[in-house]
Amino acid sequence: MNINFALFVFLQKGILLAWTSTPDHDTRTISWDYYENIPGNWGSLVFILPVVPVQPIRMSQGQPVYPPEVEESVWCQLRSPYYCLFGYRTAFNDDDFTEHDYEDPARIAHLEAEAVLQKENEEQFSHLIRENWHRINMFNIGNLARWDRDYPTPDEDCCGDQTFVYSMFGYEGFKMGPEYYCQKLTDYTETGKQLNYLRAVHDASRCVDVVTHVGFGEAPFVYDGFELNSDHPLVFPEIPGAVASFPVDKIYPPNSIEFRFFKHNVMCRAQPWICLNECVIQ
């Protein structure tokens, strides 16, 4: 039996979270810095939490450039005050290439055929997501491909970054088809979804770690961008109208937020169809 205790203290810019917990199940935690230790079947439906715009570090071609660790959250805030869907994130599963692969005619032919197939899948996914991105808050805001394009404007919310995320986390290494990956993006059933990914950045002005991404799926839990054993409390950004109680357990974070709670109090405020005919959880 789990015994959880959560203390919520409200701050002007967020919610201070403190807790203790005694889990009775899988308690593995892995830093994203050691992604080679993440099981190959690991996956997480990851959401970006919006933050109040921070001061850009510089301007580039008339566009503000923000610190990379908060960039996605800043752009998300410009698209939605609630959340943005990053995508279904998987562990890396790159093929091991050597220089000899490019000296083998058969291997070269295989790689060329694979490149054509990947391009076809990307085009099909781009077509599918173009019809649905606005219904699932999956905007063109990612910074993954920022080096080869300008920052998106509000009327350019599809489909470069979405397709890049599919290609990187869905197709490469895992060969997920476009339809299957789209099913992953729109599967909001609650079974088998615990908090299994958390990303945060440190705010030195307040001595807190600000949560910018949450993900749900199967164990293990993966944390990214901060030290889980640090003394800094975690602060969630304010979400309009949402119930202000997002406890995060640093001993075992999956004890903290249930997907059902997040779905009803965050996702459905932006996209009511997700919770159609379901009772709102307060």
Helices and strands as residue ranges (DSSP letters): E 3-11, E 14-22, E 29-31, G 32-37, E 43-48, E 58-60, E 63-65, H 71-79, E 84-90, G 99-103, H 105-130, H 133-136, G 146-148, H 160-165, I 166-171, H 178-185, E 194-203, E 208-217, E 221-224, E 234-236, G 253-255, H 259-262, I 263-267, H 268-270, G 272-275
